[in-house]
Amino acid sequence: MSGIEGEGLYDGLDAVEVDVGLWSPGVDYLAGWREARVVADRLNRALLAAGFELSELRATAATAGDGRGVVRLAGWPGVVDRLARCLGRVTGDDGEPT
């Protein structure tokens, strides 16, 4: 299944640990989340265009304790390794330790 519609990840990728803390009064968490959501959606569209399935690798929006937006990338290890190799071809860095 591909596409960016719907909420949550597929096949257990939504089991990402998220830091839980107290929300501070007066902090606009929603604005940070909205900003992160726009960027996460943009990244998910790029992942789809590169041939990745969002059931295997997906960006999600979150909010830090201070209200800043956070984009988290979750994926199965083999798929994340494939992404690293793709990025390595673009940057000229194979990502292997020297």
GICOR-V731320 format. One record per pair of residues at least 4 apart in sequence whose C-alpha atoms are under 6 Angstrom apart, sorted by the first residue. I is the first residue (numbers start at 1). J is the second residue. D is the distance in whole Angstrom. If there is no record, write none. Layout:
i->I j->J d->D
i->I j->J d->D
This chain:
i->2 j->53 d->5
i->2 j->54 d->6
i->9 j->13 d->5
i->9 j->14 d->5
i->10 j->55 d->5
i->27 j->67 d->6
i->28 j->67 d->6
i->29 j->67 d->4
i->32 j->67 d->6
i->32 j->68 d->5
i->32 j->69 d->4
i->33 j->37 d->6
i->33 j->62 d->6
i->33 j->63 d->5
i->33 j->69 d->5
i->36 j->40 d->6
i->36 j->61 d->5
i->36 j->69 d->5
i->36 j->70 d->6
i->36 j->71 d->6
i->37 j->61 d->5
i->40 j->59 d->5
i->40 j->60 d->6
i->47 j->52 d->5
i->48 j->52 d->5
i->54 j->58 d->5
i->56 j->75 d->5
i->56 j->76 d->6
i->57 j->74 d->6
i->57 j->75 d->4
i->58 j->73 d->6
i->58 j->74 d->6
i->59 j->72 d->5
i->59 j->73 d->4
i->60 j->71 d->6
i->60 j->72 d->5
i->61 j->70 d->6
i->61 j->71 d->5
i->62 j->69 d->6
i->62 j->70 d->5
i->63 j->67 d->6
i->63 j->68 d->6
i->63 j->69 d->5
i->63 j->70 d->5
i->64 j->68 d->5
i->75 j->80 d->6
i->84 j->88 d->6
i->88 j->92 d->5
i->88 j->93 d->5
i->88 j->94 d->5
